[in-house]
Amino acid sequence: MGAEDHLSLGKIAKQCNVSRTTVYRWIVNGHLNAYSLPSGHYRVRPEDLAEFRQTFNIPHDQIPDADTNAPSVDEDQLRVLIADDHPDMVMVLRKVVERFLPGAKIHEAVNGVDTCISVGTVKPQLLLLDIMMPGMDGFAVLQELLRRDELAGSKIIIVSAYEPFDRVAALADTHDQVVHCVHKPISVESLGEQIQAIANEFNAAGNKS
């Protein structure tokens, strides 16, 4: 395998269904190994991309081939993506969704990189997002995600222990898609009521169309 098989930022962005800016951040933050050409452009060896996937627990089949479409989803089910790097918290959030939205299709992401990729494949209507995850700063993740067409009609609930929490709460004032900011530890009943209200909004919109 020669240098001609090495990957540009654009090719990686297309494969991973993220922006070139996100790939650039992975590189400059030291998460994805790359080298620079005399022109200043970056190239990534396929084996380094494979190591990157392994490091962030991203299965090979989660990165769609550039020439294939994202997998189809059941439009009758609310698609929920839980993005948190703590397994115990993921389990709690899953239990809340299962209890209050028993018909929802639940997906999980374990870090910022995984979240950016999962948004492209899952196209969630509701994203439960931790703001402190490995791989990408949570604020950078949110900035990237809000630029994505896949989240254009989605709602985001930030669930975080980040301090000062005022900085997190301010996100709801500056981004219409961020509908709630919940401080950990969570109230199961309160969060359950919030996601039910969001589901009712989607159902009402669907009935009108």
C-alpha distance (Angstrom), angle and dihedral (degrees) to the residues before:
residue distance angle dihedral
M1 . . .
G2 3.80 . .
A3 3.77 135.8 .
E4 3.81 89.6 -88.8
D5 3.81 87.4 69.4
H6 3.78 93.4 55.4
L7 3.78 115.8 110.3
S8 3.78 129.8 -112.1
L9 3.80 122.3 -145.5
G10 3.79 88.8 -105.6
K11 3.80 93.3 55.1
I12 3.80 92.4 47.8
A13 3.80 91.1 46.9
K14 3.82 90.1 52.1
Q15 3.81 93.3 46.8
C16 3.79 93.3 46.7
N17 3.81 94.4 39.2
V18 3.80 92.6 -126.7
S19 3.79 133.5 113.8
R20 3.81 125.1 -86.7
T21 3.81 86.6 -116.2
T22 3.80 90.3 60.6
V23 3.82 91.8 50.3
Y24 3.79 89.0 48.1
R25 3.82 89.9 53.1
W26 3.80 90.6 50.6
I27 3.79 88.6 54.9
V28 3.81 100.6 43.3
N29 3.81 91.0 44.7
G30 3.79 89.5 55.2
H31 3.80 97.9 -114.8
L32 3.81 96.6 113.2
N33 3.80 119.8 42.2
A34 3.81 114.7 -130.5
Y35 3.76 140.8 154.7
S36 3.78 130.5 -139.8
L37 3.79 125.8 -120.6
P38 3.83 120.8 -140.1
S39 3.81 86.0 -100.7
G40 3.81 89.5 60.0
H41 3.80 94.6 -111.5
Y42 3.79 118.6 132.2
R43 3.80 126.4 -123.3
V44 3.81 127.7 -168.9
R45 3.79 125.6 -154.9
P46 3.83 113.9 -128.9
E47 3.80 90.2 -123.4
D48 3.82 90.1 55.5
L49 3.80 90.3 52.0
A50 3.82 88.5 50.0
E51 3.82 90.3 51.4
F52 3.81 89.5 48.1
R53 3.81 90.4 54.5
Q54 3.79 90.9 48.8
T55 3.80 93.0 48.4
F56 3.80 92.1 53.3
N57 3.82 94.9 38.7
I58 3.80 94.0 -115.6
P59 3.82 110.2 154.3
H60 3.79 115.3 -133.8
D61 3.79 91.6 -119.0
Q62 3.81 90.8 56.4
I63 3.81 90.3 68.8
P64 3.82 103.9 72.5
D65 3.77 120.2 -139.1
A66 3.78 111.8 -102.7
D67 3.80 91.0 -117.7
T68 3.80 97.2 49.4
N69 3.77 132.0 79.8
A70 3.78 124.1 -119.6
P71 3.81 114.0 -90.7
S72 3.76 115.9 -87.1
V73 3.79 119.6 -106.3
D74 3.78 133.3 -155.5
E75 3.78 105.6 -99.8
D76 3.83 90.6 -160.0
Q77 3.81 91.4 66.4
L78 3.78 125.2 71.1
R79 3.80 106.5 -118.0
V80 3.80 112.1 -137.6
L81 3.80 124.5 -174.0
I82 3.81 117.5 -162.9
A83 3.81 111.2 -159.9
D84 3.80 114.1 -171.5
D85 3.80 133.1 123.2
H86 3.82 95.3 -144.8
P87 3.84 111.7 87.2
D88 3.81 92.5 -154.5
M89 3.80 91.3 53.8
V90 3.79 91.7 46.7
M91 3.80 88.5 53.5
V92 3.81 91.9 49.8
L93 3.80 92.8 48.6
R94 3.80 90.9 46.5
K95 3.82 89.8 52.6
V96 3.81 90.5 50.5
V97 3.80 92.5 50.8
E98 3.81 92.3 44.9
R99 3.80 90.8 50.8
F100 3.79 99.2 45.0
L101 3.84 99.6 29.4
P102 3.82 103.8 31.3
G103 3.81 92.8 170.6
A104 3.82 96.2 51.8
K105 3.79 123.8 119.8
I106 3.82 104.8 -130.4
H107 3.80 125.5 -155.4
E108 3.81 129.4 177.5
A109 3.81 136.3 -145.9
V110 3.79 123.3 -172.3
N111 3.81 104.1 -161.7
G112 3.78 143.4 10.0
V113 3.79 94.4 -87.7
D114 3.79 92.4 48.6
T115 3.81 90.2 48.5
C116 3.80 94.1 53.6
I117 3.81 90.6 50.7
S118 3.81 95.2 42.4
V119 3.80 92.3 53.6
G120 3.79 89.0 61.3
T121 3.80 94.1 50.6
V122 3.82 101.6 34.6
K123 3.83 98.8 35.4
P124 3.83 90.4 -156.7
Q125 3.76 121.9 -151.6
L126 3.80 89.5 -157.5
L127 3.81 124.6 34.1
L128 3.81 121.2 -168.5
L129 3.80 100.7 -161.8
D130 3.79 131.2 -169.5
I131 3.79 111.3 -151.9
M132 3.83 96.4 -149.7
M133 3.81 111.5 61.0
P134 3.81 133.9 138.1
G135 3.78 120.1 -104.0
M136 3.80 98.2 37.7
D137 3.77 132.7 21.8
G138 3.80 109.0 -101.8
F139 3.78 92.7 -122.3
A140 3.81 89.8 52.7
V141 3.81 89.4 48.7
L142 3.79 91.3 52.4
Q143 3.81 92.2 47.2
E144 3.80 89.8 52.1
L145 3.80 94.8 44.9
L146 3.78 95.9 49.5
R147 3.82 88.7 59.1
R148 3.80 91.6 57.2
D149 3.80 122.5 102.0
E150 3.81 88.6 -144.9
L151 3.81 89.7 69.6
A152 3.80 97.6 40.6
G153 3.80 92.7 111.1
S154 3.80 98.2 28.1
K155 3.78 132.4 109.4
I156 3.80 123.5 -135.6
I157 3.79 128.7 -153.0
I158 3.78 113.4 -169.9
V159 3.81 112.3 -147.4
S160 3.78 110.0 -173.0
A161 3.80 148.8 141.8
Y162 3.82 90.9 -149.8
E163 3.78 115.5 142.5
P164 2.94 133.0 -116.8
F165 3.79 83.3 39.9
D166 3.80 90.9 -169.6
R167 3.81 87.0 76.7
V168 3.80 89.5 56.2
A169 3.80 94.3 43.9
A170 3.81 89.4 52.5
L171 3.81 89.2 64.4
A172 3.81 89.4 72.7
D173 3.80 89.2 57.3
T174 3.79 94.2 51.5
H175 3.82 101.8 38.0
D176 3.81 121.0 51.3
Q177 3.79 92.3 -157.4
V178 3.81 91.9 59.7
V179 3.79 99.3 82.9
H180 3.80 101.1 168.1
C181 3.81 138.5 17.0
V182 3.80 111.7 -157.0
H183 3.79 122.9 -167.1
K184 3.79 118.6 -139.6
P185 2.98 129.3 -89.2
I186 3.77 88.0 56.9
S187 3.79 131.7 -146.5
V188 3.80 105.1 -124.5
E189 3.79 93.6 -154.0
S190 3.79 94.9 47.6
L191 3.80 94.4 47.0
G192 3.80 90.4 44.3
E193 3.79 91.3 54.4
Q194 3.80 90.7 48.4
I195 3.80 94.6 53.1
Q196 3.81 90.9 44.4
A197 3.79 89.9 54.6
I198 3.81 90.3 50.8
A199 3.81 91.0 48.9
N200 3.81 89.9 50.7
E201 3.82 89.7 53.3
F202 3.81 90.9 53.3
N203 3.80 91.2 46.4
A204 3.80 92.1 49.6
A205 3.80 91.1 48.9
G206 3.81 90.1 49.1
N207 3.79 92.7 51.2
K208 3.80 91.0 53.0
S209 3.81 93.9 52.2
